[in-house]
Amino acid sequence: MVEVISKKNEAIEFKTLPVESIKNLKVRF
């Protein structure tokens, strides 16, 4: 059960990441 919850949390965190920050990281590199 703990593994499933951790996977769901990771997915939620990934979805909640702001798109602008990702674009900024791409521009920096």
N, C-alpha and C positions, 0 to 999 in steps of 0.2 A: 504493500500500500504506500509506503513512504516513497519508493522509487517512482510510482505513478504520479504522486502529488508533486514531486520535485520536477518531473518532466513537464507537467502542466504549468507549473510556475515559470519554468524557463521559456515555454512557448508564449506565455502571457507577457513576460518581460520583453521578449523579442518583438512581439506585436506592438507593444506600447512605446518602442523606441521611436523618437521623432525622426521623420524622414529628412528634415533639414540637417540634422547632425550627421547623418550618414552621407549626405551630399557633400558636406563640409570636409569630412574625412577623405572622400574620394578626391576632392579638389586639392587637399594638402599633399596627397601622394601623387 
